[in-house]
Amino acid sequence: MELTQPGADQSLKQEVLSGADGQFSFAHAVPGSFQLTITSAGFATQTASGTLHSGEIYVAPPMALAVATTVAEIDVGVSQTEVAEEQIKVEEKQRVLGVLPNFYVSYIPDAVSLTAKQKFKLAWKTVVDPVTLVFVGGVAGVEQAENDFRGYGQGAQGYGKRFGATYADTVAGTYIGAAILPSLLKQDPRYFYKGTGSKPSRILYAMANSVICKGDNGRWQTNYSNILGSLAAGGISNLYYPAQNRGGVELTFESAAIGIGATAVANLFQEFFIRKLTPKVPDKPFAHP
C-alpha cells in the first residue's frame, strides 16, 4: 500500500504491507487530501482518495482487487513464401504488348526469393502457355519450309518431329536452367530490372546478368544455372535430333556460348525497351517482412 499526500512533505509519503487479514494502517499522516494506491502482483492496481481532517482516524472502505487483464502483443504478418506467391501472380500477368509472356522479369528490386516449388511452377506456367506453343509451331514451320533437319522428312510426320524437337528444347532449357539447377544451386532465375542510374551502368548491368544472378540469399553470384543449363540442354538435344545434325562437345559449348550471348541481348531489351511495352507492371514495390 502507498499513501500519497499532494503538497505535503514528501517524507510523509508512506508504504506499508497489509497483514494476513488484509488490514493496513498509516501513522503520521497529516490533515489534508490523500490518495491510496493498492498494488499486488497479478492484480489490477486500485486507487482511492479522500480528505483527512485534524484528529480524525480515517477508515477506508473495503476494496477488492480485480485480476489484472492479460495483455498480449501479437504481430500479424505474412510469410516470405506468401509474399513471393503474390509477386509471382503479378509476374504471370506481365505480357509484352499484352500477349507475349514476360514472366521471368521482376520489376521489384528486392523481390522475395522463390522456393523450389515456385520455380517449378513458373517453369510449368511458361512451357504450357499458349503463346509458347504457337511460337514453337512457327519455328517448326520455318524449319520445314527451309527443309532444316532433313532427316525428319517432310509432310505432317516431318512437321510433327520438328515441332517435338523444338518443344523439347524449350522444355529442357526452361526446366533445367530456370527450375532444376536454380533449385539445387539456390539461385533466382529471374532478371531484376534496374531502371535507374546512367545508361552505361545499366548496359553493363544487363549484360553482366547473363553470367551473374541473385542467389536465394539475396547476394550476387555466378549464374551457374544459366551456364550449366545451356550446356545441359545442348547435350540433351543430341538424343533426338537427326544423326547428321548432332554436334559434338565442341558444338555443345559453342551453342552454350551463343545462348549466353542471346541472354545478354535479351537483358538489354528488358532493361531499355520491354518494360514500356509491358502492361500491368507494378508501380510500387511490395512491402514484405
Secondary structure, 3 states (H helix, E strand, C coil): CEEECCCCCHHHCEECCCCCCCCCCCCCCCCEEEEEEECCCCECCEEEEEEECCCCCCCCCCCCCCECCCCCCCCCCCCHHHHHHHHHHHHCCCEECCCEECCCEECCCCCCCCCHHHHHHHHHHHHCCHHHHHHHHHHHHHHHHCCCCHHHCCHHHHHHHHHHHHHHHHHHHHHHHHHHHHHHHCECCCEECCCCCCHHHHHHHHHHCCCEEEECCCCEEECHHHHHHHHHHHHHHCCCCCHHHCCCHHHHHHHHHHHHHHHHHHHHHHHHCHHHHCCCCCCCCCCCC
